[in-house]
Amino acid sequence: MFSSEELRRYNRHIILPELGMEGQQKLKAAKVAVIGAGGLGCPLLMYLAAAGVGTLGVIDGDIIEESNLHRQVLYNQEDVGKSKVETAAEKLRKSNPFINVIAIQETLTSENALTILGNYDIIVDGTDNFSTRYLSNDVSVILNKPLVSASIFKFEGQLSVYNYQGGPSYRCLFPEPPGPGEMPSCSEAGVVGVLPGVLGTLQANEVIKVITGIGEPLSGKLLIFDLLTLRSSTIAFQRNEENFSITSLGNYDFNCEIPELEFEPGYKELTVQELKAKLDKKEQVFLLDVREEYEYEICNLGGKLIPVNRIQQQVDQIPDNVPVVVYCHLGMRSAMVVKFLTEEFGFKNLYNLEGGIHAWSKQIDSNVPVY
């Protein structure tokens, strides 16, 4: 039953004939696990909390960074450095004191996923990475729980409901993850800040539909939404029985990988600590930044900027008589540049900076902005 305060709060829901008191009671009784309290998770959690979903489990092992704030609207500047789940849970409890918010400060893995997610009725993936996408799918199949999942890329988002009332799973649409290097690595593609807001809100809508039984959930249909044109399309896909034979979880560590490149003998890498030591000793080192110009404007180490797509045309600007440390955002593009220059132009003085400028920001100089 509802208190008088709850009835006032949910009045606009209750007077909807499609929802009514019965629908609001279903929302109150529901237990929803939200994986990720980031760009998708923030609006998703805010609307599920406001709607009166009785129990929200928030799962995330990260802390809040300044680069999150342009899209993760649950946080503000004062929250930087704090736990995402603890901060989110505190704010959600304040927004609706009639719900139970459980903060789970963990990264979901194949070791803990079944135990954590087994306590909830619906699984929602708000992380937007391939590892969690396949992991959450396989858990939903094993536990026979519906999964609401969205993905975002630059200005485009995708959304579907998987494993719902006999409907297809994520693997029915995408049987296997992309290979290393086939998709942009984490944080390198960028995303317009409002896109996760739109997709996260649509995810919340699908969760409410699944809980209450109203409308037509996106089961067996993939919604594709383009923010630049405001056009959407829907692709239908079918259930494949082969994807429902999963009985155990495997290895899902295939996100943000550097491709398995076969390098010529003599390929060398340098850690950020080793680079710092060389710079502190004032050793002669040529820094080659292969990121894009807009990335260079965000932060740089003072190196020579030659984006990947201009390397071949500007190869004469790269010295061959001093150590050249090549770096990018996370170390993937620079590794491929080192391979290319070594094999095509015979350079023998190149070092790939392991972890890129992101590692420098995290381990050496926190004044270099993280993006």
N, C-alpha and C positions, 0 to 999 in steps of 0.2 A: 504494500500500500504506500501511498505518497503522503507526505506531510503537507500542510497548507502552504508552506514556503515552496515546496517542489511543484505543487499544482500551479502556483502563480508563475514560477519560472518556466514551466513547460506548457503553459496555456496555449501558445500558438501552434504547438505540435498537436496537442490533444484535440483541438477543435477541427483539425483536418480529418475528414471522414476516412481517408485512406489509412491514417495512423491511429488516431483515437487513443483512448486509455489503454487498450490492449497493446498497441504498438509501443507506447511509451513504457509500459511494463516490461515488454521484451527487451527494450534498450537497457532498462535498469538491471535486468537479470543477466545481460550479456557480459562475457569476458573476452576482451580483444587484446591480442599481443601485437604491438607495433615495434617492428625491428627498425631501429634508426630514428634518431631525434634530430635530423638535419633538415635539409631543404624541403623534402617531401614530408618528413615526419612532423615538422612544426605545424603547418596548417591542418594536416590530418588530425593530429592530437587535439588541437584547439577546437576543431569542430566536433570531434567525437565527445570531448569533455563537455562542450556546451550542449550537445544533444542529449546528454544524460546517460551515456554508456556506463554501466555500473562499475565495471572493473577494467582499468587500462594498465597493461604491463608494458613498460617502456624499456627497450633493450638497446644499449649503446655503450661502448667502452671509451668513447672519445671525450675530449675536453673542447670547450668553445674557443675558437680562434677568431681573430679580427676579420679574416677573409670569409668567414661564415655569415657575417652580419648582413650582407646585401640581399640574402635570400632566406635566412633562417630567422623568421620574424618573431619567434618566441623569445629571443634574447636581445640584450642591449650591450652597450660598451662596458658597463660595469660587470657583466657576466664573463668577460674574456678570461680564460684560464680556469674556469670552473667546470665541474662535471656537467655534461649535457643532460644526462638523465635526472640527476638530482635537481638541477636548476629547472628543467622542464616540469618535473613532478611538483615542485614547490609552487610554480606559477599556475599549473593546472588545478591544483587543490584550492588555490585562492579563487580561481575563476569559477569553480563549482565545488563547494564543500560537501555536496551530497554524493560524490563518487569516490571510488577507491583507486588511487594511482600507486602502482608498484614500480619503483625505480630499480632496474637491474643493470648495475655497472659492469657489464661484461660484453665482450665481442662474441657474437654467436658463432659456434664452431660445431663440427660434427660430433665432438665429445659432449657438449652440453645442450644441443638444440632440442633433442627429444624430451629431455627432462624439463627444460624451461617451457617449451611451447605446448607440452602435453597438458598444461594447466589451463589452457584457453580454448574458446570455441572457434575463433577465427584468427587467422594469421595474416598480418599485413606487412608487406615488405616496402619499407620506405628508405632503403639504403642506396638503391640505384648502383649496385655493382654486381658483376657477373657471379662472383663467388656466392654471395648471399642469395641471389636470385635462384640458382640451382639448388643450393642447400635448403632454402625455405620451401621450394617446390617438392623436393624429395621427402622432407619432413611432413608436408601436408598430405602427400600420398600415403606414407606409412601410417600416419595418425588419422587419415580420412577426415581432414578438416579443410574448409575452403580457404583459399589464398587470394588476397587482393594485392596485385602488384602493378607498379608503374615504373616507367623509365623516362629519363629526360636526356636530351642532347642538343646543346646550343639553343635553338628556338623551337624544337619539336619534342612532343611527348607522346608516350604510348601507355595504354591502360587496358587491363583485362582482369577477369575473375576466373581463377583456375580451380579445378577439382571441386566444383560446386554441383551437387545433386547429380552425380554421374557425368558431369561435363569434362572436357579435356583438361590436361595439365599443361604447365609451361613447356615441358619437354615435347608435347604434341605439336607445339608451334616452333620451338627451337630445340631440336633433339640434343645438340651438343654445343658447348660454349665456343666462341671464336678462338682461333689459335693465337699464340703470343704475337703481338704486333699487328694483328688484323684490325683492331679497334684502337682509338686513341687511349693512351694510358690515363690513369686517374688524374684529374685536375688539369689536364693539358688541353682539353677541348673547349672548356668554358661553358657557361650557361647564363642566359639572361635571368635576372633575379626573380621576375614574376612567374616564370614557367613552372618551377616546383610548387608555387602557390596555387596555380590553376590545377595542376595534376594532383597535388595533395588534397585539395578540396574535392575533386572528382573521386578520389579514392575514398574519402570519408562518406561521400554519397553512396558509393557502391557498398560499403560496409553497412550503412543504415538500411539499404534495400535488402541485403542478405539477412540481417538480423530480424527485420520486421516482416519480410515476405512481400513487400509492396514493389510495384514496378517490375522491370525486367532486367536483372543483373547482366553484366557483360560476360556471360559464360559462353565460351565458344566463339567469341568475337573480340577482336583487337581494335580498340579505338586509337586512331592516329590524329593528333591535333597539331596544327601548324600555327604558332603564335604570330608570325609575321603577316599571314594572310587571313587569319581567323577561319581557316577552312578545316574541316574534319572529314575523315572517312573511316569506314568500318570494314575490316576484313574478317570473314568467317573462316574457322578452321575446325577440324574434326578430332574426335577422340581416337587415339591409337592405343589399343589394349597393351601393346608391348611396353608402354611407358608406365604401366601400373603394376609391374612385377617387382618393384623396388622393395626390398625387405631390410636393407641396412644402408647406412650412410658411408660415403667414400671420402676421397680427398677433394676438397674444393679450393685448394690454394692455386687458382689460376687467374687471379686478378692482378692487374698492374705489373705484369711480368715483363722483363726485358727479353726479347726473342732470343732463342737459342742460336746465336750466330756462330758460325765456324770461322774463327779468326786465323789470319796468317801467324806463323811463329813470330814472337816479338811483341804481340799485342800487350799493352800495359794499362793498368788502372791505377788510380791514385785516390786515396781516401781524402776527405776534407781535412782531416787532422794532418795528413802528410803534406797537403798543399799549404796549409797554414804554416807548418814548420819551414817549408821552403821560402815562403814569403817573409817570415820573420827573420830568416837568415839573409834576406835580400839576394837570394839566388836568382839568376836570370831565368825567368819563366814567361812564356807568351800565353796569355789567356784568350781562348777562342770561344765566344758565345754564339751558339747556333740556334738560339730561340728566335721568335718573331720580334719585330720592333715594339709592339705593344707590351710584350713581356719584359723587354729590356727597360721600358719606361717605368714599369712597376718596381723593379729592383735589378741591380746588376753588380758585378764585381769589378767593373772597370775594364773588362776585356774587350777585344775587338769583336764587333757584332757582324757576323755573316750568317744570316738565316739559312736553314738547310737547303732551301730551293735555289740559293745563290752560290752555294759552295763551289760548284764546278766552274762557274763564270769568274769567281774571285779567288781561285786557288793560288794565283800568283802573289796574293797578299799574305799567305801563310808561310812563315819561315821554316826552313828545313835544317837550320844549324843551331837551334836552341830548343829546349824542351817546350812542347806545346800542349797545354792542358785544355781539353775540349769539354765544354759543359753545356747542359741544357737545364730543363726544369727538374727532371727526376733521374736522368741518366740514360734514357732509352734512345732518344734521337742522337745524342752525342756518341753513343756506342756505334750506331750505324754509320755516322760520319767518319769515325775513326776507321771502321772497316773499309768504307769506300775509299778514303784517301790513301790508306795503306795498300789496298789491292790495285787501285787504278792509277795512282801517282807515285807509288813507291816510298811514301813517307815512312821513316823509322824512328821518329822523335815524338810520337803522339801518345798522350795519356788521356784516358777517359776518366772524368771526375765521377766517382761512384756516388750515386744519390743526387747528383746535380746541385743546383743552387738551393733546392729545398733542404738538402742535408746540411749545407753551409748555414742556412738560417736556423735550423734546429739545433745544430751541434757546436757551431762556432760563434756566430754573431746574430743575436736575436733582433738587432736593429735592422737587419735585412728583412723586408716584409715577406710574409708567407702568402702565397696565393694558390 
